[in-house]
Amino acid sequence: MFKWYEEYASGIEAVDEQHYNLFEIARDVVDLLNEEDLDTDVLYETFERLVQYSIYHFATEEEFWILHDVKLYEQQREAHKYFVNWLNSLDLSLMETNGKKFVLNIFEELSLWIKNHVEIEMQEIIRLSRS
């Protein structure tokens, strides 16, 4: 799950490297799902990496969008804001009481996000960067 394929590459080195790193974090989430005895500290660290790296990555992408397509920039900014707000809205106390459920929630949303963002929306970046 969360395997990186070269067809996901946009040709923009910074964006591609960041997407690859997001895939690595997503694979860490899967590893947490497979843990028999879930370490809350590792869960928290993984979650915090996901939040911080998402914010960092979204800023990079938004720089690209604002230069190439203002309408798509606004759509992307709203999508990015939704994802970060969703992450920030999670009940962190669930990490302590039901870490598996917390990880499963992240896994499900992250799966949808990566499918829609990398597999579909990146095609627009590829198109715009080559035109």
Secondary structure, DSSP 8 states (H G I E B T S, - for coil): -----GGG--S-HHHHHHHHHHHHHHHHHHHHHT-SS--HHHHHHHHHHHHHHHHHHHHHHHHHHHHH-HHHHHHHHHHHHHHHHHHHHS-THHHHH-HHHHHHHHHHHHHHHHIIIIIIIHHHHHHHHT-
